Amino acid sequence: TTLVHGEFSKNTLLNQGYPSNKIIVYGNPIFFNLNQLKNSLENKNLFKKYDIKKNQKVILYGTEFLQEYYSAQGKFNYNSLIWKNLLENFGNNHDYVLILKPHPNENTSVYEKILQKSSVTNAKIINDDLFELIHISSLVISVFSNIMTDALCFEKPVIRVTFDDIEHTVPYEKFNVVLSSNLDNLKLNIHKIIDDKNLLNMLQKNLFEFLQDQNNITEQEPNSIIDKIIE
């Protein structure tokens, strides 16, 4: 028997011919105690830990392996383009703090060089606890990283930056839970998603349904599922 996070994972396997009687939607164990996780983060002095003022808006940018280091031709330099865009448009504006959270084991030298050249003082590259960084963020940005789904579990606004009409395998647009933006409109959409309450309400309208589809977020009795399988 294969346990999967949600209906999305189950349907993905079924479409590949996996036997339906061998799949059970179990949920994502990380989020079985989501409220407890949120409370534990709330009780930490995270703004002090990361040297951020509570009145500052935190833009959290989660990268993946879409940078020049992994391509001799620089074909997928999406991460660098976004990082440069954020530094150019929000750098040294101390109403904001820019945090780049690298993908695990990703080479960060490209991002560090860009930051050094920019002379920006309100930006950080932090390879620390993901949920802590999401918790203090006002907005999460990415292209393909699962940080987008994680951020939605914490009900954080999310912008997915799109390039070359490449669709994400996770149906963010289908459920309309993230704001899609090209690079040229990124600055405008960042201001929009932070300030426009009507937009935030629209993006949260289908949030519960999306989280159920991805992570079976309300699963309260995971042990009973395991017991039934063993029996």
Phi, psi and omega in degrees: 000135178252125177267133180235161184293314186205184181298328180300312179296320180299312182294328177298317178290320180299321179293341178264008176090011180291138182295128186296330182283358180253007182239134175228130175287118186249326186103167178266111185304333180301327187252014177298326180243055187299317181296321177295321178297316179298317181295320180295323178291323180296328183278353176270147178271070189286328179295323176291318181302318184260011176056055181233137176279143185295338180273357178275144176271125184261117174262112182260121182248114179261121184264176171215198186272053179244066183215168187300329184301329185260008179216118183299329182267358181066029184295316182253076178258030185301315183299318179295320180297319180292316181299316177298320180297316180296318181293321181291322187265337183233358179296137180064012168264102191277013164284345183235153168234129179259124178237124173260120177256106181292153171295145180308132178069013179280145174287124185257002185299325179298314181292322180296319179294320178297318180294318180297320180290335187281337185058032179272137184254355182248029180232145182220147168253113187236118177254073186230195184302122185298314184292328175298316181292321176297319183300321182270358185278150172265339186199143178240136182234141174196179175250305181230348190297146176294354176303335180294314178293319178300317180296322179294330175297332177264010177059039177265143175297141184228134171247127173258119179276127186254144178224136168056029177058026178280121181274148176275144179291331176281131188281060178298314182291324179302317180272351178058049182251352176233158175263120178273140183212139169277173186294323183296327183260010186297313180302312180300317183287332175296313177298321183294314185287335178281324190259338187267102182293327178296320178295317179298318179297320179295318181290336180268355184300318182254016186296315181300316180298319179296314182294326174296316181298322184272315192231005183046054197298340184263007181301120184252342185231064182296328182295327180294328177295315178297318180301318182294322179296316181294320179296000000 
